[in-house]
């Protein structure tokens, strides 16, 4: 196969692939900039999740337990229901 135009074939051979050129900039930012921004966002989300699990959830559970304890009487202060008096049973 012979080249009909050696200059055109040399230009095509030296041209970078189209995918590399178009993916190099997205919305005005280069690919390394996007990776850096997404890494920072991911790190912030992971730290926020750790703080939530480590500090917020235990504090919420403690408040729920305190609210539950104050809304119901303690087990030792609950009296057994008394049996009806024999006089009340004969009042028919």
C-alpha positions in Angstrom: 0.0 0.0 0.0 1.6 3.3 -1.0 0.9 6.6 0.6 -0.8 9.0 -1.7 0.2 12.0 0.3 3.2 11.5 2.7 2.6 14.9 4.4 -1.0 14.1 5.4 -0.1 10.6 6.6 2.8 12.0 8.7 0.4 14.6 10.3 -2.1 11.9 11.1 0.6 9.7 12.7 1.9 12.6 14.8 -1.5 13.9 16.0 -2.5 13.0 19.6 -5.5 10.8 20.1 -8.8 12.7 20.2 -9.8 11.1 23.6 -6.6 12.3 25.3 -7.2 15.9 24.1 -10.9 16.1 25.0 -10.5 14.5 28.4 -7.5 16.7 29.4 -9.8 19.6 30.2 -13.4 19.3 31.6 -15.3 22.4 32.5 -12.0 24.4 32.3 -10.1 22.2 34.7 -7.4 19.7 33.9 -7.7 16.1 34.9 -5.2 16.3 37.8 -7.2 19.3 39.2 -10.4 17.2 39.1 -8.6 14.3 40.9 -7.3 16.6 43.6 -10.8 18.2 44.1 -12.6 14.9 44.3 -9.9 13.5 46.7 -10.4 16.5 49.0 -14.2 16.1 48.9 -13.9 12.4 49.6 -11.6 13.0 52.5 -13.9 15.6 54.0 -16.9 13.2 53.7 -14.9 10.4 55.3 -13.9 12.6 58.2 -17.4 13.9 58.6 -18.7 10.3 58.8 -16.1 9.4 61.4 -17.1 12.4 63.5 -20.8 11.5 63.2 -20.2 7.9 64.2 -17.7 8.7 67.0 -19.4 11.7 68.7 -22.9 12.5 67.4 -24.5 9.1 67.5 -23.3 8.2 71.0 -24.5 11.6 72.3 -27.9 11.0 70.6 -28.2 7.5 72.2 -27.3 8.9 75.6 -30.0 11.6 75.3 -32.6 8.9 74.2 -31.6 6.7 77.1 -32.0 9.7 79.5 -35.4 10.6 78.1 -36.5 7.0 78.3 -35.3 6.7 81.9 -37.1 9.9 83.0 -40.4 9.2 81.3 -41.0 5.8 82.9 -40.8 5.0 86.6 -38.0 2.8 87.9 -38.7 -0.8 88.5 -38.2 -0.7 92.2 -40.8 2.1 92.7 -43.5 0.1 90.8 -45.9 -1.5 93.2 -47.6 -4.9 92.7 -51.3 -4.5 92.1 -53.1 -5.3 95.3 -55.7 -8.0 95.4 -59.3 -6.8 95.7 -60.6 -6.7 99.2 -63.0 -9.5 100.2 -65.6 -6.8 101.1 -65.5 -5.4 97.6 -66.2 -8.8 96.1 -69.3 -9.3 98.2 -70.9 -5.9 97.3 -73.1 -7.3 94.5 
